[in-house]
Amino acid sequence: MTRIVLAAFLIAHGLLHPAIHSVPEDPNKPAPFNPNHSWAFAAVHVADRKARVFGVGVSWLTALAFVAAGIALFIQSPLWVSIAACGAVLGLSVKALFFHPCLILGVLIDIGILGAATEVWPGSLT
C-alpha cells in the first residue's frame, strides 16, 4: 500500500510542475507566482518570454521524470529511485531559477525526495 501511495504522490508532485509554469496570464487576477520572470535570467538580460519557454520546458521534463518514477515504483522497478532523483534535481533547478517564496513547499518536497533517493528509501520499496 505504501508503494502505491508513494507512486501516486510522485506522479501528482510531478504534474504540478508544468501546471504551475503553464498557467495562462490573467491581468484581472494576477497569480502570486510569475512564471514569466526569473531572477537569474533577468540578471543576464534574458527576455521574460524566453525565460518562460525555458521554465515550461524544464517543468515538463520534471513532470516526465516524476511520472516515470511513479510508474517504475508502481511496477516495482528499482530504476524508480534514480529517476526520482533526476526529477528532484530538475525540480530544484527550475525552482531555483524562478524562485518565489510560494514555491518553498515544492523545494522542501524535492529536497526530501532527493535526500531519500540518495540515502534512505525504505527497504520495502526497493
C-alpha positions in Angstrom: 0.0 0.0 0.0 2.8 2.4 0.8 4.3 1.8 -2.6 1.1 2.7 -4.3 0.6 5.9 -2.2 4.2 7.0 -2.9 3.9 6.3 -6.6 0.8 8.4 -6.8 2.5 11.2 -4.8 5.5 11.2 -7.2 3.1 11.4 -10.2 1.0 14.2 -8.6 4.0 16.2 -7.5 5.5 15.9 -11.0 2.3 17.1 -12.7 2.2 20.2 -10.5 5.4 21.5 -12.1 4.0 22.2 -15.6 0.7 23.2 -14.1 2.4 26.0 -12.1 4.6 27.1 -15.0 1.9 26.9 -17.8 -0.8 29.0 -16.1 -2.0 31.5 -18.6 -1.7 35.1 -17.7 -4.8 36.9 -16.5 -4.3 40.6 -15.9 -7.5 40.8 -13.9 -6.4 38.1 -11.5 -2.6 38.0 -11.1 -1.1 34.8 -9.7 1.2 35.1 -6.7 4.0 33.4 -8.7 5.0 34.9 -12.1 6.3 32.1 -14.3 7.4 34.7 -16.8 10.1 36.1 -14.6 13.3 34.5 -13.5 15.7 36.5 -11.3 18.6 34.5 -12.7 17.6 35.1 -16.4 16.8 38.8 -15.7 20.3 39.2 -14.3 21.9 38.1 -17.6 19.3 40.1 -19.6 17.2 37.2 -21.0 13.8 38.3 -22.0 10.9 37.2 -19.8 9.2 35.3 -22.8 12.4 33.2 -23.4 12.7 32.6 -19.7 9.1 31.3 -19.6 9.6 29.0 -22.5 12.7 27.6 -20.7 10.7 27.2 -17.4 7.8 25.5 -19.1 10.2 23.1 -20.9 12.1 22.1 -17.8 8.8 21.8 -15.9 7.6 19.3 -18.4 10.9 17.4 -18.2 10.5 17.4 -14.4 6.9 16.1 -14.7 8.1 13.4 -17.1 10.8 12.2 -14.7 8.4 12.1 -11.7 5.7 10.3 -13.7 8.2 7.8 -14.9 9.5 7.3 -11.3 6.0 6.8 -10.1 5.2 4.2 -12.8 8.5 2.5 -12.2 7.8 2.3 -8.5 4.3 1.0 -9.2 5.7 -1.8 -11.3 8.4 -2.4 -8.7 11.4 -1.5 -11.0 14.5 -0.5 -9.0 15.1 2.3 -11.5 12.5 4.4 -9.9 15.0 5.7 -7.3 17.4 7.1 -9.9 14.5 8.5 -11.9 13.0 10.2 -8.9 16.4 11.7 -8.0 16.7 13.1 -11.5 13.2 14.6 -11.2 14.1 16.2 -7.9 17.2 17.7 -9.3 15.3 19.1 -12.3 12.5 20.4 -10.0 15.0 22.1 -7.7 16.8 23.7 -10.7 13.6 25.2 -12.1 12.5 26.4 -8.7 15.9 28.0 -8.0 15.9 29.8 -11.4 12.3 31.1 -10.9 12.4 31.3 -7.1 9.4 32.7 -5.3 8.5 32.2 -1.6 5.2 30.5 -2.6 7.4 27.6 -4.1 9.1 26.7 -0.8 6.9 23.7 -0.1 7.9 22.3 -3.5 11.5 23.0 -2.8 11.2 21.1 0.5 9.5 18.2 -1.2 12.2 18.0 -3.9 14.9 18.1 -1.2 13.1 15.3 0.7 12.8 13.2 -2.4 16.5 13.8 -3.4 17.7 13.1 0.1 15.6 9.9 0.4 16.7 8.7 -3.0 20.4 9.2 -2.2 20.3 7.8 1.3 17.4 6.0 2.9 14.5 4.8 0.7 12.6 2.3 2.8 13.9 -1.2 2.0 10.3 -2.4 1.4 10.0 -0.1 -1.6 13.2 -1.1 -3.4 
